[in-house]
Amino acid sequence: MKKILGIIGSPRKLGNCEIMVKEISRQVTTPHQLSLIRLIDFEILPCKGCYACLFKEKKCVQDDDLNTILDSIVKADALIVSTPTYFLGPNSSLKRLTDRGLAFYAHVDKLWGKPALGVGITGIEGKEGYTLLGIESFLKFILARIKKSSIVYGALPGEVFINGKNKKIAKDMAASLFGPAPEKKGLACPLCGGDTFRFLSDGKVRCMLCSNAGTLTMETGHWVLTVHKGEHEMFLSKKAALTHRDWLVGMKDRFIEQKKKLKEINIAYRKDGAWVKPSDADEGNTSPAA
């Protein structure tokens, strides 16, 4: 029996994110067990940027719930991630988990290619902002294979299923989880499948999912998108993911080699500005620069 893990990025219990994940699970015809994680139930501390998770025990040194979540992701056969839109972006609980992504590189073999679905919930049609991009970025950085992702609309708890349209979307997503991924319609990055781009100068564009650049041209009445693979990739192939991990590990040696020079640069900025401390906020005071 397959194990599906639903990751809920909403603080609402039985809100639209939760019931969407459960509806998709209901529509998956492959026998499976659904487990659920509500991210706000877990303590996920901000990443310290210490890189300790890449060395020795290959485990984050912080005493929080990351390893419980990571273990659940590693053991799952497939993932369904859903988060609401807050101020035109995904709920911050998902970003905080994404920021701890260095710890996932210790499990490349078990994570690579895990089938996944992503659903963003938005209350106002057309106001999803970068929510779906945030979900897709999370799935890419945990090295999953995005079978399908979608934005659905619904503000009030349960509103997402007031009509049958979103249940059809859930059914289509369920069919792709352990089945073939549907072909993307419209312009999409030929490297990663992303459909969010930054328009640069001279007809150049950059894919916001894989960060590679290319061109957008009009040929015979149709837009043609070309994106070129960069020198440093992070998740376009398993080899690229392992190469990126090795690059991260190598930062320790680079830091040691340049430690003196880096310290000279940093120390020159030590006394600039005055820090506001949490205890001073109510009084409107500032502390001397440290």
Secondary structure, 3 states (H helix, E strand, C coil): CEEEEEEECCCCCCCHHHHHHHHHHHHCCCCEEEEEEEHHHCCCCCCCCCCHHHCCCCCCCCCCCHHHHHHHHHHCCEEEEEEEEECCEECHHHHHHHHCHHHHHHHHHHHCCCEEEEEEEECCCCCCCCHHHHHHHHHHHCCCEEEEEEEEECCCCCHHHCCCHHHHHHHHHHHHHCCCCCCCCCCCCCCCCCCCEEECCCCEEEECCCCCEEEEEEECCEEEEEECCCCCCCCCCHHHHHHHHHHHHCHHHHHHHHHHHHHHHHHCCCCCCCCCCHHHHHHCCCCCCC
